[in-house]
Amino acid sequence: MNIAVVFAGGSGKRMNTVAKPKQFLELNSKPIIVYTLEIFDNLPEIDGIIIVCIEDWIPYMHKLIRKFELSKILEVVPGGATGQDSIYNGLVAAKKYGKDESVVLIHDGVRPLINEKAILDNIKMTIETGNCITCIPATETFVVRQDDGSLQIPTRANSLIARAPQSFRLGDIFSAHEKARAENKHDFIDSCTMMSYYGHKLSTIIGPMENIKITTPTDFFVFRAIEEVHENQQIFGF
């Protein structure tokens, strides 16, 4: 079984929105979160979707599910105090439906430009190796500050930028979360950081460069521009 856990728990402070969290901002009368969910919902290889949502917005999320006829939503669960805690809540829900060997794809609700190929590549790699981190090549130089104040500069050829989805066997990622909670660790920045911390060897695929996380107004403008290109391609064939 392949289950998507889509995280839609952010408040959108960097987006400077007042009326709505960023995942509910609309483009062409469709919220960002729906663009994201439709990609997973329309893919035959995805068996079910868990949505992790800001608790006060769960009723609105259910309205969107009905309005846009999203058919694979298994549950909408509330987020936690941190991003890590929110993902844990989603995994707890996923455990009701999947088995330890099921593939769980953890994805940001505000990454609506992921494509089907990357999702299928995630599933294939996770079945083969136990996990898969969607990445893009580093296009600029990284500078890492060491504890002594010196700088380390990794070669760009060996550097990747981790994005989403980040996919795992359900039993493995749930076990890592349980370990973190037992150790009172709640601040892992993402799932691949947690899995690396607990000794898992990680596999990667290269995903689409346009798979940005919509965090700032500039990101939203980029999303709008790319969607316009997609619409023109469908209408005019270029």
C-alpha positions in Angstrom: 0.0 0.0 0.0 1.2 3.5 -0.9 0.0 6.3 1.4 0.7 10.0 1.0 0.9 12.1 4.2 0.4 15.6 3.1 1.4 18.3 5.6 -0.7 21.4 5.6 -0.1 22.7 9.1 1.8 25.9 8.5 0.4 29.3 9.4 2.1 31.2 6.6 3.9 34.0 8.6 6.5 34.6 5.9 3.7 34.9 3.3 2.3 37.9 5.3 -1.2 36.6 4.9 -3.9 37.6 7.4 -7.1 36.0 6.3 -5.9 32.5 5.4 -2.9 30.2 6.0 -0.7 30.0 2.9 -1.9 26.5 1.9 -5.4 27.9 1.4 -4.4 30.8 -0.8 -6.1 30.5 -4.2 -4.9 30.6 -7.8 -7.7 30.5 -10.4 -10.2 29.8 -7.6 -8.4 26.7 -6.4 -6.4 26.6 -3.2 -2.7 25.7 -3.3 -3.3 22.6 -1.1 -5.9 21.3 -3.6 -3.3 21.6 -6.5 -1.0 19.4 -4.4 -3.6 16.9 -3.3 -5.0 16.4 -6.9 -1.6 15.1 -8.1 -1.6 12.3 -5.5 -5.4 11.8 -5.8 -5.3 11.2 -9.5 -2.3 8.8 -9.5 -3.5 5.1 -9.6 -0.4 4.1 -7.6 -1.5 6.1 -4.6 -3.9 4.1 -2.4 -4.8 6.7 0.2 -4.0 10.2 1.5 -3.7 11.5 5.1 -3.9 15.3 5.4 -2.4 17.0 8.5 -4.1 20.3 8.9 -4.3 23.2 11.3 -7.0 22.1 13.7 -9.2 25.2 13.3 -9.2 24.7 9.5 -10.1 21.1 9.4 -13.8 21.8 8.7 -12.8 24.0 5.8 -10.5 21.3 4.5 -13.4 18.9 4.5 -15.4 21.3 2.4 -12.6 21.5 -0.1 -12.4 17.7 -0.2 -16.1 17.6 -1.2 -16.0 20.5 -3.6 -13.0 19.2 -5.6 -14.1 15.6 -5.3 -10.9 14.3 -3.8 -11.6 10.6 -3.5 -8.6 9.1 -1.7 -8.6 11.1 1.5 -8.5 8.6 4.4 -8.4 11.1 7.3 -7.7 14.8 8.1 -5.9 15.0 11.4 -4.7 18.0 13.4 -1.1 19.2 13.4 1.1 19.3 16.4 3.3 21.8 18.2 6.1 21.4 15.6 6.4 20.2 12.1 7.9 16.9 13.4 5.0 16.4 15.7 2.5 17.1 12.9 4.1 14.5 10.7 3.9 12.0 13.6 0.2 12.6 13.9 -0.1 11.8 10.2 1.9 8.6 10.6 -0.3 7.5 13.5 -3.2 7.8 11.2 -1.4 6.0 8.3 -0.7 3.1 10.7 -4.5 2.4 10.8 -4.5 1.6 7.1 -1.0 0.5 6.1 1.5 -2.2 7.2 5.1 -1.8 8.3 6.2 -2.5 4.7 3.8 0.1 3.2 5.4 3.1 1.4 4.6 6.4 3.0 5.3 9.6 1.0 5.7 12.6 3.2 5.0 15.8 1.2 4.5 19.5 1.9 1.0 20.8 1.0 2.6 23.9 -0.4 4.7 22.0 -2.9 2.0 21.9 -5.7 4.5 21.6 -8.6 5.6 18.0 -7.8 5.0 15.7 -10.8 3.8 12.2 -11.3 7.2 10.9 -12.4 8.9 12.0 -9.1 6.2 10.3 -7.1 6.5 7.1 -9.0 10.3 7.2 -8.7 9.9 7.7 -4.9 7.7 4.6 -4.7 10.0 2.5 -6.8 13.1 3.5 -4.9 11.5 3.0 -1.5 10.4 -0.5 -2.5 14.0 -1.2 -3.6 16.0 0.4 -0.8 13.6 1.3 2.0 13.5 5.0 1.5 13.8 7.8 -1.0 14.6 11.5 -0.7 13.6 13.8 -3.5 16.4 16.2 -4.3 17.6 18.7 -6.8 21.2 19.5 -7.8 22.9 22.3 -5.9 23.2 25.3 -8.3 25.1 27.5 -5.9 27.9 27.1 -3.5 27.2 25.9 0.0 29.3 27.4 2.9 29.2 25.5 6.2 30.4 27.2 9.3 32.3 24.9 11.7 32.2 25.1 15.5 35.6 26.8 15.5 34.4 29.5 13.2 36.1 28.2 10.1 34.3 27.6 6.9 33.9 24.4 5.0 32.9 24.5 1.3 31.6 21.2 -0.1 32.1 20.6 -3.8 29.0 21.5 -5.7 29.2 18.3 -7.7 28.6 16.3 -4.5 25.9 18.6 -3.1 22.1 18.1 -3.4 19.2 20.0 -2.0 16.6 17.9 -0.2 13.0 18.6 -1.1 9.8 16.4 -0.9 8.3 13.9 -1.1 10.5 12.1 1.4 9.4 8.5 1.4 10.0 5.6 3.7 8.7 2.2 4.7 6.0 3.1 7.2 7.4 0.9 10.0 10.9 2.5 9.7 9.8 6.1 9.8 7.3 5.5 12.6 10.0 3.7 14.6 12.3 6.7 14.2 9.6 9.1 15.4 8.9 6.9 18.4 12.7 7.0 19.3 12.8 10.8 18.9 9.7 11.2 21.2 11.2 8.9 23.8 14.3 11.0 23.8 12.2 14.2 23.9 13.5 15.4 20.5 10.9 17.4 18.7 13.0 19.7 16.5 14.2 17.6 13.5 13.9 19.9 10.6 12.6 17.1 8.3 12.2 13.4 8.0 15.5 12.7 6.2 17.4 14.5 8.9 15.7 12.3 11.5 16.4 9.1 9.6 20.0 10.0 9.1 20.4 10.8 12.8 19.2 7.3 13.7 21.6 5.6 11.3 19.6 4.9 8.2 21.4 5.0 4.8 19.3 7.2 2.6 18.6 6.9 -1.1 17.8 9.8 -3.5 16.2 10.6 -6.8 16.5 13.9 -8.7 13.1 15.6 -8.9 11.8 18.6 -10.9 13.6 21.9 -10.3 10.2 23.7 -10.2 9.1 21.7 -7.1 9.4 24.7 -4.9 7.9 25.2 -1.5 5.6 28.2 -1.5 6.7 30.1 1.5 7.0 33.8 0.4 5.0 36.0 -1.9 7.8 35.6 -4.5 7.3 31.8 -4.4 3.6 32.3 -5.1 4.3 34.5 -8.1 6.7 31.8 -9.5 3.9 29.2 -9.0 1.4 31.4 -10.8 3.8 31.9 -13.7 4.6 28.1 -14.0 0.9 27.3 -13.9 0.2 29.7 -16.7 2.9 28.0 -18.8 1.2 24.6 -18.1 -2.2 26.0 -19.1 -0.7 27.4 -22.4 0.9 24.1 -23.2 -2.5 22.4 -22.9 -4.3 24.9 -24.9 -1.7 25.8 -27.6 0.5 22.7 -27.5 3.8 24.5 -26.8 
